[in-house]
């Protein structure tokens, strides 16, 4: 991160400890340093296979670290691994400055030991007590899913917010000269599977809030058109193939409508359309370019980028009244808006001195923070809990990759999905 990081911003993560729970509060201040919760994830005692023990420990640790809200404690010098509170030497762990430790064991259960049960605990070192104790059953092949769910449970207990480690992302890969694929994978890039393969470019994937469909732009009709694909059945529907270009799909919060961009009559203009392709409606009638729509969480406003002031800036329009208000002012250009789930933060690309960087703006104070160093970052989108950002970036100025950055700016983590170029990406919703 830039040395000037702490000069700009407003957001500090303060860990508030109470007898009932540990909750995360977002405090708006200028300056200060974000607090991270020190946690040691101890390799679980595995009565079956050493490999799965180590892998689960690594997955949980990586999940918590990626969030930017936790710092992992180095346990390389620790020889005894406790499995529950009775075996914990609290003074030793306090000396390592660990506020919490995660311990557990893995047992084979079921017929022919075909299943495993993971019994784990979250222990507060300062209070010398167990905060959580949980048992999870599953197949050995599901160790990553189980580890993600353990990390989600820890995250929610210590922050008060849902974790996103058991969610999915989607991304477009360019696999060759005329080969493009839209993949779905775990949030950290593992277990990818292609749901669309095409000879033609695919861009702008967007996951519906209900998790059932993905909208995307395809060039297979020799121009950009918008398809909607059912993830479970694989059925896809041509949503928009109007005269000119059809692009930039954005789902409404209830998944019943999309905002899209058409060049039907002139410059790029924003329209709304029902998810079944009916009831198309133009929002604004201007000579300027209006593009990259993003719905507010309440569905009453759409944020978008426009050149109406000379440079590209972000505005919002009231869906019912068409009243337009400018939102961004800092930097040469600001594009690609996205709203946090609570509607308090605006995510976008800020262009200054020739570089595009991921930035967020507090919509109450209008203060801005640049999260990345650029210079060629693209397509930022919030995680479903609003605490992380998925985006694409140039790997040393060459191949486009994807990664996440925490919104406190403390942790940027690449996502390894292979050596091929990534065109764009999107993050799926939380699942019950």
Residue pairs with C-beta under 8 A, 6 or more apart in sequence:
1 373
1 409
1 410
1 412
2 370
2 373
5 369
5 409
6 31
6 32
6 33
7 31
8 367
8 368
8 369
8 370
9 30
9 367
9 368
9 369
9 409
10 28
10 29
10 30
10 362
10 365
10 367
10 369
11 26
11 27
11 28
11 34
11 362
11 369
11 407
11 408
12 26
12 27
12 29
12 32
12 33
12 34
12 35
12 408
13 24
13 25
13 26
13 34
13 35
13 36
13 69
13 408
14 24
14 25
14 27
14 35
15 22
15 24
15 35
15 37
15 158
16 22
16 23
16 24
16 25
21 157
21 160
22 131
22 157
22 158
22 159
22 160
23 159
23 160
24 69
24 158
24 159
24 160
24 161
25 160
28 362
28 364
28 365
30 367
34 68
34 408
34 409
34 410
36 68
36 69
36 70
36 71
36 410
37 69
37 70
37 71
37 99
37 100
37 158
38 70
38 71
38 72
38 73
38 97
38 98
38 99
38 100
39 64
39 70
39 71
39 72
39 73
39 98
39 99
39 100
39 101
39 102
39 154
40 72
40 73
40 75
40 93
40 96
40 98
40 100
40 101
40 102
41 57
41 60
41 61
41 64
41 72
41 101
41 102
42 57
42 75
42 78
42 81
42 82
42 101
42 102
42 103
42 104
43 53
43 54
43 56
43 57
43 81
44 53
44 56
44 57
44 83
44 103
44 104
44 105
44 106
44 118
44 120
45 53
45 81
45 83
45 104
45 105
45 106
46 52
46 53
46 105
46 106
47 105
47 106
47 107
47 108
48 106
48 107
48 108
48 113
48 116
48 140
49 140
52 106
52 116
52 140
52 143
53 106
55 143
55 144
55 147
56 106
56 118
56 143
56 146
56 147
56 150
59 143
59 144
59 147
59 148
59 151
60 102
60 147
60 150
60 151
60 154
61 72
62 188
63 147
63 148
63 151
63 152
63 155
63 163
63 165
63 188
64 70
64 72
64 151
64 154
64 155
65 71
65 72
65 411
65 413
66 188
66 388
66 404
66 406
66 411
66 413
67 155
67 163
67 387
67 388
67 406
67 411
68 387
68 388
68 405
68 406
68 407
68 408
68 409
68 410
68 411
69 155
69 159
69 387
69 406
69 408
70 158
73 96
73 97
73 98
73 101
74 96
75 96
78 96
80 87
80 89
81 103
82 88
82 89
82 101
82 103
83 103
83 104
83 105
84 103
84 121
84 130
84 133
85 121
85 123
85 129
85 130
87 103
88 101
88 103
88 123
88 125
90 125
90 128
93 101
93 125
94 125
94 126
98 125
99 124
99 125
99 126
100 122
100 123
100 124
100 125
100 131
100 158
101 122
101 123
101 125
102 120
102 121
102 122
102 123
102 150
102 154
103 120
103 121
103 123
104 118
104 119
104 120
104 121
105 118
105 119
105 120
106 116
106 117
106 118
107 116
107 117
107 119
108 115
108 116
109 115
109 116
109 117
109 137
114 139
115 137
115 138
115 139
115 140
116 137
116 138
116 139
116 140
116 143
117 135
117 136
117 137
118 135
118 136
118 137
118 138
118 146
118 150
119 133
119 134
119 135
120 133
120 134
120 135
120 136
120 150
121 130
121 131
121 132
121 133
121 134
122 130
122 131
122 132
122 133
122 153
122 154
122 157
122 158
123 129
123 130
123 131
124 130
124 131
131 157
132 153
132 154
132 157
134 150
134 153
136 146
136 149
136 150
138 145
138 146
144 186
144 190
144 191
145 166
148 165
148 166
148 186
148 187
149 165
149 166
151 163
151 165
152 162
152 163
152 164
152 165
152 166
153 163
154 163
155 161
155 162
155 163
155 165
156 162
156 163
161 385
161 387
162 384
162 385
162 430
163 385
164 187
164 383
164 384
164 385
164 387
164 388
164 427
164 430
165 187
165 188
166 187
166 431
167 187
167 383
167 384
167 427
167 428
167 429
167 430
167 431
168 184
168 185
168 186
168 187
168 427
168 428
169 184
169 185
169 186
169 187
169 189
169 390
169 402
169 415
169 425
169 426
169 427
169 428
170 182
170 183
170 184
170 185
170 195
170 205
170 207
170 214
170 425
170 426
170 428
171 182
171 183
171 185
171 205
171 402
171 417
171 422
171 423
171 424
171 425
171 426
172 180
172 181
172 182
172 183
172 202
172 203
172 205
172 216
172 422
172 423
172 424
172 425
173 180
173 181
173 183
173 417
173 418
173 420
173 421
173 422
173 423
174 180
174 201
174 420
174 421
174 422
174 423
175 181
175 420
178 199
178 200
179 197
179 198
179 199
180 197
180 198
180 199
180 200
180 201
180 202
180 423
181 194
181 196
181 197
181 198
181 202
182 194
182 195
182 196
182 202
182 205
182 214
182 216
183 192
183 193
183 194
183 195
183 417
184 192
184 193
184 195
184 231
184 428
185 191
185 192
185 193
185 417
187 383
187 427
188 415
189 402
189 415
189 416
189 417
192 417
195 214
195 229
195 231
195 234
196 202
196 216
196 229
196 236
198 218
198 220
199 220
200 218
200 219
200 220
201 218
201 219
201 423
202 216
202 217
202 218
202 219
202 423
203 216
203 217
203 224
203 247
203 423
203 424
204 215
204 216
204 217
204 247
204 248
204 249
204 424
205 214
205 215
205 216
205 424
205 425
205 426
206 214
206 215
206 216
206 249
206 250
206 251
206 426
207 213
207 214
207 251
207 426
207 427
207 428
207 429
208 214
208 215
208 251
208 255
208 275
208 429
209 251
209 252
209 253
209 254
209 255
209 429
210 255
210 429
211 231
211 428
211 429
211 431
212 230
212 231
212 232
212 255
213 228
213 229
213 230
213 231
213 255
213 275
214 228
214 229
214 231
214 426
215 226
215 227
215 228
215 229
215 239
215 249
215 251
215 258
216 226
216 227
216 229
216 249
217 224
217 225
217 226
217 227
217 246
217 247
217 248
217 249
218 224
218 225
218 226
218 227
219 225
221 241
223 244
223 245
223 246
224 245
224 246
224 247
225 238
225 240
225 241
225 246
226 238
226 239
226 240
226 241
226 246
226 247
226 249
226 258
226 260
227 236
227 237
227 238
227 239
228 236
228 237
228 239
228 249
228 258
228 275
229 235
229 236
229 237
230 236
237 276
237 277
238 277
239 249
239 258
239 260
239 273
239 275
239 277
240 246
240 249
240 260
240 262
240 273
240 277
242 262
242 264
242 280
243 264
244 262
244 263
244 264
245 261
245 262
245 263
245 268
246 260
246 261
246 262
247 260
247 261
247 262
247 268
247 291
248 259
248 260
248 261
248 291
248 292
248 293
249 258
249 259
249 260
250 258
250 259
250 260
250 293
250 294
250 295
250 302
251 257
251 258
251 295
252 258
252 259
252 272
252 295
252 299
253 295
253 297
253 298
253 299
254 299
255 275
256 274
256 275
257 272
257 273
257 274
257 275
258 272
258 273
258 275
259 270
259 271
259 272
259 283
259 293
259 294
259 295
259 302
260 270
260 271
260 272
260 273
260 293
261 268
261 269
261 270
261 271
261 290
261 291
261 292
261 293
262 268
262 269
262 271
263 269
264 271
266 287
267 287
267 288
267 289
267 290
268 289
268 290
268 291
269 282
269 283
269 284
269 285
269 286
269 290
270 282
270 283
270 284
270 290
270 291
270 293
270 302
270 304
270 317
271 280
271 281
271 282
271 283
272 279
272 280
272 281
272 283
272 319
273 279
273 280
273 281
283 290
283 302
283 317
283 319
283 322
284 290
284 317
284 322
284 324
286 306
286 308
288 306
288 307
288 308
289 306
289 307
290 304
290 305
290 306
290 308
291 304
291 305
291 306
292 304
292 305
292 335
292 336
292 337
293 302
293 303
293 304
294 302
294 303
294 304
294 337
294 338
294 339
295 301
295 302
295 303
295 339
296 302
296 303
296 316
296 339
296 343
297 339
297 340
297 341
297 342
297 343
298 343
299 319
300 318
300 319
300 320
301 316
301 317
301 318
301 319
302 316
302 317
302 319
303 314
303 315
303 316
303 327
303 337
303 339
303 346
304 314
304 315
304 316
304 317
304 337
305 312
305 313
305 314
305 315
305 334
305 335
305 336
305 337
306 312
306 313
306 314
306 315
307 313
308 315
309 326
311 332
311 333
312 333
312 334
312 335
312 351
313 326
313 327
313 328
313 329
313 333
313 334
314 326
314 327
314 328
314 334
314 335
314 337
314 346
314 348
315 324
315 325
315 326
315 327
316 324
316 325
316 327
317 323
317 324
317 325
318 324
327 337
327 346
327 361
327 363
328 334
328 346
328 348
328 350
328 361
328 368
329 366
330 350
330 368
331 350
331 351
331 352
331 359
332 351
332 352
332 353
333 350
333 351
334 348
334 349
334 350
334 351
334 359
335 348
335 349
335 351
336 348
336 349
336 378
336 379
336 380
337 346
337 347
337 348
338 346
338 347
338 348
338 380
338 381
338 382
339 345
339 346
339 347
339 382
340 346
340 347
340 382
340 386
341 382
341 384
341 385
341 386
342 386
343 363
344 362
344 363
344 364
345 360
345 361
345 362
345 363
345 382
345 386
345 407
346 360
346 361
346 363
347 358
347 359
347 360
347 380
347 381
347 382
347 389
348 358
348 359
348 360
348 361
348 380
349 356
349 357
349 358
349 359
349 377
349 378
349 380
350 356
350 357
350 358
350 359
350 368
350 370
351 357
354 375
355 373
355 374
355 375
355 376
356 374
356 375
356 376
356 377
356 378
357 370
357 371
357 372
357 373
357 374
357 375
357 377
358 370
358 371
358 372
358 377
358 380
358 389
358 391
358 405
359 368
359 369
359 370
359 371
360 368
360 369
360 371
360 389
360 407
361 367
361 368
361 369
362 368
369 409
371 389
371 405
371 407
371 409
371 412
372 391
372 393
372 405
372 412
374 393
375 394
375 397
376 393
376 394
376 397
377 391
377 392
377 393
378 391
378 392
378 393
378 400
378 424
379 391
379 392
379 424
379 425
380 389
380 390
380 391
381 389
381 390
381 391
381 425
381 426
381 427
382 388
382 389
382 390
382 427
383 389
383 390
383 404
383 427
384 427
384 428
384 429
384 430
385 430
386 407
387 406
387 407
388 404
388 405
388 406
388 407
389 404
389 405
389 406
389 407
390 402
390 403
390 404
390 425
390 426
390 427
391 402
391 403
391 404
391 405
391 425
392 400
392 401
392 402
392 403
392 422
392 423
392 424
392 425
393 400
393 401
393 402
393 403
394 400
394 401
395 401
399 419
399 420
399 421
400 421
400 422
400 423
401 414
401 415
401 422
402 414
402 415
402 417
402 422
402 425
403 412
403 413
403 414
403 415
404 411
404 412
404 413
404 415
405 411
405 412
405 413
406 412
